[in-house]
Amino acid sequence: MRLWRALTGRAPIQLFADLPQQRKNRYVQALQALDGHLDGADYREIAIAVFGRANVPDRGWNGHDLRSKTIRLVDTAKQLMAGGYRDLLTYPKKFD
């Protein structure tokens, strides 16, 4: 719609809201996590790369919240890679 308006000489309008900064940051982290995952890194190595070595514990990794967050980031990125990125074009979603 914006392209059509621009091509016909009309003022472009913003149809959708911009993504919040927190969501943008999450997608950046998710893509970093996916890069590591596709490169064969384990979740601990991915967490160190995304969150920093100081935030990843030496002990108790299996029950740590960053492990769960890292797994969720990889899952989110896999969904984006499988076509979910198209949902970003229509943010925010309108539900009837």
N, C-alpha and C positions, 0 to 999 in steps of 0.2 A: 504494500500500500504506500509506504514511504517512497519507494523508488518510482512508482507510478506518479505520485504527486510531484516529485522533483522533475520527472521527465515532461510533465504537462505544464510546468511553470508555476505550479501551486506551492504554497509554503508547506514544507514537510511538517508533519505532526508526530509527536511521540505516542505511539500506540500502547506501549507497554512500559512498565516501570523498570528502572535499573535494578540490577541485583544488589542486595545489601552487601556491604563490605565484608561482613562475617561470612556470608555464603561464598563470596569470591575467594576469600582466604581458604575456605574449606575445599573448594574445587582445585585450587593451586596445590594444596597439600595432597589431595586425592590423586592428582596427576603425577606428583612426585612419587607417591607410594606405588602407583601403577608402574612407573618406570622401573623402580627397584624390583617389584614383583616379576615383571616380564624379563628382567635381567637375571632372575634366579636368586635374588636375595631373600633371606628369611625375614619374618616379621620384626625380629629384634634389630636387624641391620637397617631395615626400613625406618623403624622408629628412631634410631640414632640419627639417621640422615634427615628426617623430617623435624624431629623435636629437639635434637641435640643430645650429645652423650651425657651431659650432666643431668638430664631429666629421665633417663632410662636407668632403672636400678640394676645393680649387679646381681642381686638376689631377689627372689620372689617375682620373677618376670611373668610366670604363668598366671598369676592372679592380679597383676597390675592393670590399672585402668588404661594406661597407654597401649597395652597389648590389644585390648578390646577396641580402642579407638583406631589403632593402626589397621586392624582387620576390617573395621567398618569403612575406613578410607579406601582400602583396596577394593572392597565390594562396591562402593559408590562409583569408583573409577571404572570398574568393569561394566557397570550398568550404563555409564556414560558412553563407553566404548561400544557397547552393543546397540547404540541408537538413542539412548536417553538424552544425549546432548541436544536433540531437537527440542526438548522441553524448555531449554534455555531461551529459545526464540520467542516463546509466548509467556514469559514471566510477567506478572504472577498468573498462575492458572486460575481460570474462571470456572467454577463448578455451578451447575444449574440446580 
